[in-house]
Amino acid sequence: MLELALQHLTLLNIKYPNHPLILTNIGAILSDLGKHKEALAYLESAKPENSADRNLVKNMGIVKMNLDNEDLTARTYFDKAKNLQPNELTIEAFFDPHGY
């Protein structure tokens, strides 16, 4: 199911390149598939530092938490996400406090 969603989002990304909502959703799905390094590239492209979307910012924290040498910066994203509202068109990645 996640792979099919990823295929559709990838096609949308070709049609609408660099759209933050699409990039956020691709990043969330890649994270859910355990592909955190790939997810990071998509989420960074969505510009989480300027975003008001809780899902994007929280997804950055989730991905960073699951990457070596990035886990220390995850808390910054989780703290920022607390004060934001989720965009109803984006996906929140699965949060596993024990990671992959």
Secondary structure, DSSP 8 states (H G I E B T S, - for coil): -HHHHHHHHHHHHHHSTT-HHHHHHHHHHHHHTT-HHHHHHHHHHT-GGG--BHHHHHHHHHHHHTSTTTGGGHHHHHHHHTTSB--TTS------TT--
